[in-house]
């Protein structure tokens, strides 16, 4: 027994890993974002907690929804279950570090043939056994160790996947919520337009009854009113569908969920995107891609270990007797102890070689995926920075356009009432003003959406710009 313990200790101490030394590939990080323009670049704060980034928008209804989405959303619950599965895989891999112990018990009554020479007496006998078998694979080549390392890395990647899923759900909720409020703003504009069009139609009818306006003017005014009502119905449909989408995100049936009307107003909060070099540390998808590289690297070691023999230690202890009454006596003890078995594949037709080539190719794939994930990360941030910069310019020019369209409509109405122009000119200016107001509401929504997607692109980080 002492010799077996000494042999086991020696083998364990001499175990090695055949996996390559793991070092994440170099990824060249830009010094600054291309699209920051005049935006202030903040000092890195990747070590600070990301916190509840949605509170920066100052909307209590959104805050309430965000506080409940994770506990109610079914997609997140499925992701959490996948994380538990990954943790279970770690436990399964770690089991290889310990001996496997099995137990068995048997009882049999047998009779020997009496035609044999010499005869064996007594012809009938009992064979009762109770035993424990112990087997242990010595991890000479690091197969078990690399399997544990790969499982741990996959578990870490799954945890980052869950963080990425949470971020995606929260940003989807914020985008849908503000899109709904944008629809509310469009509904308000259209309702005001309908009231104005109805007043205009009443005026044209009075002018027609007084013999001043033509029937064509009445028809044009009526058509203008009905078109505005059509647009209102279309936007109302969009709002209903957004409300349904939010309900499902919250794990509720659409019939049981409602968001009060609240037209979108105000500008996005100020922000600073930080430095590109901190982006890779903050994004969970980048972290998940890096952990999967590490797992693939460990699996190369597992594949390489298949070239070498497997050394198993075994032992058996128990009790055996031909008389049930003496089973528990010391003299009934049985045991078997051997130096173990050494098994080695001699010929497999290229299977092990194929497994090694596959493991290397999987690692190369994860490296490419990691680099592509980092490129996508910078792309998403640059896109939203560009959107915010240009949409701010659009907002300023659109405000001026609305003021000009209102003045043009006022003048057109004066000219029509004076009989200088037909009602068609009024309609043209009404349509232009309505389009300008709806476009302004859309720009406001797009700016908020770009803000939200920038937060997502930054991995959930939010750094408020310091005051001027």
N, C-alpha and C positions, 0 to 999 in steps of 0.2 A: 504493500500500500504506500509506503514511504517512497519507493522507487517511482511509482506512478505519479505521485504528487510532485516529485522533483522533475520528472520528465515534462509534466504539464506546465510547470513554472518556467522551465527553460524554453519550451515552445512558444508560450505566450510572450515572453520577453523578446524573443527573436522575430515576432510577427512584424510584417512590413506592409506598406501600402504601395500598390503598383499604379495608382492614379497620378497623372502629371501634376506638378506643382501648379496650383490655381492662382492666376492673377487676372483680374478683370481687364479686358482690352482697353487700350487708350482711346479716348474719344475727345477730339479737339473741341473745346468749348469756345464760342465767340466771346470776345471781350465785353461787348455790349450788344443790346438788341438793335437791329437795323431800323425798326419802325418807331422807336421811342420819340424821335423828333425833339420837341421841346419839353417832353415829360421829364420830370426830375427822377434820377436814378437813386434809389434808396440803398442804405447799407444793408448787407445780407442779414437776414434774421431767420435762417432756416432752423436754428436750434430752438426758437421760440414755439410754443404751442400754436397750432393753426387756429383753434378756437371756432366759434360760430361765425363764420365769415358772412353769412346771410344777414346778420343783424346790422351790417354796415348800410343796408338799404333803408333802415328805419321804418319797416312795415310790420306792424304787430300781427296782422293776419298771416303773413308769410312766416313770421317767427313761430307762430303757433303750429302751423302745418309742418314746418321743418322739425319741430320738437317731437312730432309724433310719427313721422314717416318711417323711421328705422324699425320701430317696434311693430308697425302695422303692415309694412310692405312685404308681400309674399316672395318677391324676387330676392330681397335681401335675406329672408329666412332660408331660402334655398342655398344662397351663397354661404351662410353661416353653417349649414349642414355640410357643405363641401369642405369647409375648414375643419370640422370635426372628423371627417373622413381622412383628411390629410394627417391629422394628429394621430388617428388610429393606425395609420400606416407607419408612423414613427415608432409606436409601441410594438408593432409587429416586427419591425426591423431590429429593434433593441433586444427582442427575445432571443436572437441568435447569440447574444453574449453569455447566455446562461445554459446550463445543462437541461436537456429534455428528459423528464422523469415520467415513466409510465407504469401503471400497475396492472396486474392480472391475477385472477384466481380461477382455479379449475378443480373439479372433483369428478372422478371417473371410477366405475366398477367394471373390471374386465375379466375374461376367462381365457386361459392359455389352452392351446391344443394339446390333447393327451396322446396324440399319435406320433409325437416327436420322440426321438431318442437322443439323450436320455429324457425321461419324463421330468417335467418341471412341476414341483409341488410347492405350495398348493396351487391348484389350477385356477382358482379365482383369487383376485387380489384387488386392492383399492389403491388409487393413486391420487392424492390430494396435494395441491400446490398453491401457495400464495407467494407472489414475488413482485419486486420492483426492478425495473430496468432503467438504466441511466446511460444516455448517450450525449456526447459533446463533440462539436466540430471545432477543432483548433484553427483559429483564423491566421494561418501562416502567411497568407498573401494579401491580407487586408480586404477580402471579399465582404465579410460581415461589417467591418468598420466603414467601408465605402458605401455599403447599402444604407447604413444608419446615417451617414453624412448626406447622402442623396435624399433620403426621406426627410431629414431636417430641413434641407434647402427647399424641397418641394413644399413643406409645411410653411416655411417663411414666405415663399412665393404665393401660396394660397392666402395667407394673411394679408399680403399686399393686394391680391386680387379682390379681397373683401373690402379693403379700404378704397380701392378704385371703384368698386361697385357702389359703395356708399356715396362717394363723391359724385358719380354719374347720376344716381337717383336724386340726390339733393339739387344738383344743377338742373336736371330735367324738371323737377318740381318748380324751381324758381323761374325757369324759362316759361313753363306752361302758365304759371300764376301771373307773371307780368304780361304774357300774351293775352290772357283773359282780361286783365285790366286795360290793355291796349284796345281790345275789342269794346270794352265799356266806354273808352274815350271816343272811339269811332261811332258807337251808338249814340252818345250824347251829341256829337257833331251832326249826325244824320237826323236826329230828332229835332234839333234846332233848325236844320235846313228844311225839314218838312213843315215846321211851323211857319217859316219865312215863305216857303213856296205856296202854302195854303193862303197866307195873307196876300201874296202876289196874285194868285189865281182869283181871289175875291175881288181885288182891285181891277183886274182885267175884265172880269165879268161885269162889274159895274160900268166900266168904260164901254164895253160892248153894248150893254143895255141902253147906255146913253148915246149910242151911235158914234162913239169916238174910236173904239177899237174894232178891228176886224175879227171875224170868227176864227181865222187862223191863229190869232194871238191867244184866244181862249184855248184852242186845241194844244198849242205849244206849252202854255202854262200848265194845263192839265197833265200833259205828258211829262213835264219836268217834275211835277209832284209825284206821279206814279213811279218814275224811275228812282227817285230818292227813297220811296217806300220799298222798292225792290232791293235796293242796296242795304237798307236797314234789315230786311228779312235775311239776306245773305250773311251779314255780319252777326246777326243774332244766332244763326245756325252755327257759325264758327265758334261763338262764345259757348254755346251749349256743348259742343264737342270737346272744347278745352276743359270745361267743367267736368265732363265725364272722364276725361283722361286723368285729371287730378284725383278724382274719386278712386280710380283703379290704383293709382300710385299710393294712395292712402289705405289700400286694402279694403275698400268699401264698394258697395254696389252704387252705381250712379243715382239710383232712385233715392238713396239715403244720404245724399251729399249735396251741399249747396254752398256757393260762395257769393256773398252779397255784392251788389254792383258797387264799383269804386273806380271811377275813371282814372287812368294813368296821368300822373302829373309830376313835375319836378325833374331835375337832372340827376344823372348817376353820381355816386359819391366819388370824391377824388381818390387817387390811388398811386402807388409806385410799384412797378413790377419786380424790383430787386435786380440782381445780376444773373446773367445766363448760367454762370458756373454753379449757382445754388439750385437751379431748376432740377438737375438730375438727382439731387438729394431729397427733393420735396415730392416728386411725382411717384405715386405708388406703382404705376405700370412700369416705370423704369426700374424700380427696385425689384419688382417681380421678375422682369426679364433678366436681371443680373443674377438673381438667386437660381433661376432655371439654368443659367450657364454653369453655375457651380455644381448643381445637381448632375448635369450632363457630364461634367468633368469627372465627378466621382464614379459615374457609371462606366467610364473608360477603364478605371481601375478594376471594376467588377468584371468587365469583359476580359481584361488581361489575365485576371486570376484563373480563368478557365483553362489557360495553357498549363497550369501547374496542378500537382496532385492534391487531393482533399484528404486530410488526416482526421479520422474520427476516433475518439476514445469511447469505450463502452464498459459497462459493469452490470452485474446481476446479483441481487441478494434476495433471499426469501426463505420460505419454509416448505418442506416436502416430506410426505410420509405415506406409508401404505396402510396406516391405521389412524382413523380420524381422532382417536383419543390421544395420540402422541404428537399431534401437529404442532402444539405450542411448546414442545420440549426443546431444549438447547441442541440436542442431538439431531433434530430435524432440520437444522439450518443448512441452507445451500447457498453457494455463491460462485460467481465466475468473474474473473478479472483478467483482461488481456491487454496487450500493449496497444490495441486499437487496429484500425484498418487504414490502409493507404490505397486510394483509388486514383487511377490516371487513365484518361482517354488516350488510346493508342492511335486510332484512326476514326475520323468522323466525316470524311468526305468534304472538308472545308467549312463545316458548320461554325467552329470557333473563330476561324479567320473572318468569316462573314459577320459574326457578331461583333468582332473588334472593329471592322470597317464601318459597320452600322453605328456603333457607339461614337466613333470619331466624327462621322458625318452628322450625327445628331448634335454633337457639341458645336461643329461648324455652323449648323443651322441656328443654334441659340445665339451664337456670336453675331451672326447677321441680323437676327431678330432684335437683339439688344441695340445694335447700332441704328437700325431703322426706327426703333422706338424712340431713341434720343433725337433723331432727326424730326420725327413727327412731333415730339414735344416742342422743339424750337419753332416748328412750322405753326403749330396751333397758337403759341404765344405771339409770334410775329403777326399772324393774321388778325388777331383781336386788337393788338396795339395799332395796326394800320386802320382797322375798322373804327376804333375810337377816335383816332386823330382825324380821319376824313369825315366821319359822321358829325363831329363837332363843327367842322366847317359847313357841312350841309345844314345843320340846325340853324346856324347864324344866317345863312343866305335864305333859307326857307322862311324864317321869321320876317325878313324883309319882303319876300315874295307875297306872303299873306297880306301884309299891310298894303302893298301895291294893288293886289287883286281886290281888296275891300274898297279901296278908293275908286278903282275902275268900275266896280259894280255900282257904287253910289252914283257916279257920273252917268253910267248907262241908264239908271232908273230916272234920273233927272231928264235926260235927253228923251227917254221914251214918253214920260209924262208931258213933256213939251211938244211931243209929236214930231221930233226931229228924226228919230230912228224907229225901226220896228221892234217888236218884242224879242225877236231873234237875238239882237245884240245883248239884251238883258240876260237871256238864257245862256249865251256863250260865256258871259262874265260870271253868272252863277255857277256854272259847271267848273270854270277855272278856279273860283274861290273854294268850292267844295273839294276839288282835287288837291289844292294846295293845303287845306286844313287836314285832310286825311293823310297826305304825305308827311306833314309835320308830326302827326301822331305816330305814323309808322317809323319815322326817324328816331323819335323819342324811345319807342319800343326797341328798335335795333341797337341803340346805344346801351340800353339796360341789358339786352341780350349779350352784347359784346362784352360788357362788364362781367356778366356771369360766366361766360365761356372763357374769359381771361382767368378768372379765379380757378376754373377747372383746369385750364392749361398750366397754371402755376402749381397744380397739385393740391389745391385747397388752401394755399397760402394767401393771405391778404395783408398788405402793408399800407396803412393810411398815410397819405402824403402829409408831411409836417406843414404847419401854416407858413405863409410867406413872411 
